[in-house]
Amino acid sequence: MRTIGHFIGGREVKGTSGRFADVFEPMTGDVQAQVALASKAELRAAVENAKAAQVEWGATNPQRRARIMMKFLELAQRDYDKLADLLAREHGKTVPDAKGDIQRGLEVVEFACGIPHLMKGEYTEGAGPGIDIYSMRQPLGVVAGITPFNFPAMIPMWKFAPAIACGNAFVLKPSERDPGVPMKLAELMIEAGLPPGILNVVNGDKEAVDAILDDPDIRAVGFVGSSPIAQYIYERAAATGKRAQCFGGAKNHAIVMPDADMDQTVDA
């Protein structure tokens, strides 16, 4: 059976915690792979790797960082069908829907290609008597993203593309239910020229999430998921002085009409 580890230091590495979760193929209900669930020590190793790599990356000029994003877009288009098939088989979406998931993520990567302009600061002359004001945009260092099951390509790219383009190193903790596409995206970023350690993927459950929230070297965290977990992550991240961006409650809605037969059963 296929096993999925973590992506640390520019390559996939095996999990060492001894804990695994099943990855199902929703179309059949079969277990198609097992994904490693990271320990706190494994998460810490990824952070240390990212911290060491970020210094040089943060000093790389934005034009060079943008070119890697452009190359990533080229590679993602090359592997578009493969990515969509992998996403569909782990998530259960149809292939056309999976392609839409990927495309909406790539649109944010396209936005990140404009980072040389987006990172420009501002200057105000005469803001007060004899006072001029200027602003500078600088990377934070190591940042992290915790992303959900429902969009395994779109939301990771929403998180890591702008963060990396701005000069940060990124630790991604995707859903353990469909980890294949995030792992593949990390491989494509390396192929595009991203230095090892700038994008790390750590698969895991609550233990990995708590390790992210408590780690002193992770300066910011972004999350998408349910409202109760968003509140939990925001509170715990804030308690350790992190910047937190938490989107909760974005559920698909349904309208039940008055004439709906609520007792109807459908044979599988």
Secondary structure in CASP SS format (residue, H / E / C, confidence):
PFRMAT SS
TARGET T0000
AUTHOR 0000-0000-0000
METHOD secondary structure of the structure
MODEL  1
M C 1.00
R E 1.00
T E 1.00
I E 1.00
G C 1.00
H E 1.00
F E 1.00
I E 1.00
G C 1.00
G C 1.00
R E 1.00
E E 1.00
V E 1.00
K C 1.00
G C 1.00
T C 1.00
S C 1.00
G C 1.00
R C 1.00
F E 1.00
A E 1.00
D E 1.00
V E 1.00
F E 1.00
E E 1.00
P C 1.00
M C 1.00
T C 1.00
G C 1.00
D E 1.00
V E 1.00
Q E 1.00
A E 1.00
Q E 1.00
V E 1.00
A E 1.00
L C 1.00
A C 1.00
S C 1.00
K H 1.00
A H 1.00
E H 1.00
L H 1.00
R H 1.00
A H 1.00
A H 1.00
V H 1.00
E H 1.00
N H 1.00
A H 1.00
K H 1.00
A H 1.00
A H 1.00
Q H 1.00
V H 1.00
E H 1.00
W H 1.00
G H 1.00
A C 1.00
T C 1.00
N C 1.00
P H 1.00
Q H 1.00
R H 1.00
R H 1.00
A H 1.00
R H 1.00
I H 1.00
M H 1.00
M H 1.00
K H 1.00
F H 1.00
L H 1.00
E H 1.00
L H 1.00
A H 1.00
Q H 1.00
R H 1.00
D C 1.00
Y H 1.00
D H 1.00
K H 1.00
L H 1.00
A H 1.00
D H 1.00
L H 1.00
L H 1.00
A H 1.00
R H 1.00
E H 1.00
H H 1.00
G C 1.00
K C 1.00
T C 1.00
V H 1.00
P H 1.00
D H 1.00
A H 1.00
K H 1.00
G H 1.00
D H 1.00
I H 1.00
Q H 1.00
R H 1.00
G H 1.00
L H 1.00
E H 1.00
V H 1.00
V H 1.00
E H 1.00
F H 1.00
A H 1.00
C C 1.00
G C 1.00
I H 1.00
P H 1.00
H H 1.00
L H 1.00
M C 1.00
K C 1.00
G C 1.00
E C 1.00
Y E 1.00
T E 1.00
E E 1.00
G E 1.00
A E 1.00
G E 1.00
P C 1.00
G C 1.00
I E 1.00
D E 1.00
I E 1.00
Y E 1.00
S C 1.00
M C 1.00
R C 1.00
Q C 1.00
P C 1.00
L C 1.00
G C 1.00
V E 1.00
V E 1.00
A E 1.00
G E 1.00
I E 1.00
T C 1.00
P C 1.00
F C 1.00
N C 1.00
F C 1.00
P C 1.00
A C 1.00
M H 1.00
I H 1.00
P H 1.00
M H 1.00
W H 1.00
K H 1.00
F H 1.00
A H 1.00
P H 1.00
A H 1.00
I H 1.00
A H 1.00
C C 1.00
G C 1.00
N C 1.00
A E 1.00
F E 1.00
V E 1.00
L E 1.00
K E 1.00
P C 1.00
S C 1.00
E C 1.00
R C 1.00
D C 1.00
P C 1.00
G H 1.00
V H 1.00
P H 1.00
M H 1.00
K H 1.00
L H 1.00
A H 1.00
E H 1.00
L H 1.00
M H 1.00
I H 1.00
E H 1.00
A C 1.00
G C 1.00
L C 1.00
P C 1.00
P C 1.00
G C 1.00
I C 1.00
L E 1.00
N E 1.00
V E 1.00
V C 1.00
N C 1.00
G C 1.00
D C 1.00
K H 1.00
E H 1.00
A H 1.00
V H 1.00
D H 1.00
A H 1.00
I H 1.00
L H 1.00
D H 1.00
D C 1.00
P C 1.00
D C 1.00
I E 1.00
R E 1.00
A E 1.00
V E 1.00
G E 1.00
F E 1.00
V E 1.00
G E 1.00
S C 1.00
S H 1.00
P H 1.00
I H 1.00
A H 1.00
Q H 1.00
Y H 1.00
I H 1.00
Y H 1.00
E H 1.00
R H 1.00
A H 1.00
A H 1.00
A H 1.00
T C 1.00
G C 1.00
K C 1.00
R E 1.00
A E 1.00
Q E 1.00
C E 1.00
F E 1.00
G E 1.00
G C 1.00
A C 1.00
K C 1.00
N C 1.00
H C 1.00
A C 1.00
I C 1.00
V C 1.00
M C 1.00
P C 1.00
D C 1.00
A C 1.00
D C 1.00
M C 1.00
D C 1.00
Q C 1.00
T C 1.00
V C 1.00
D C 1.00
A C 1.00
END
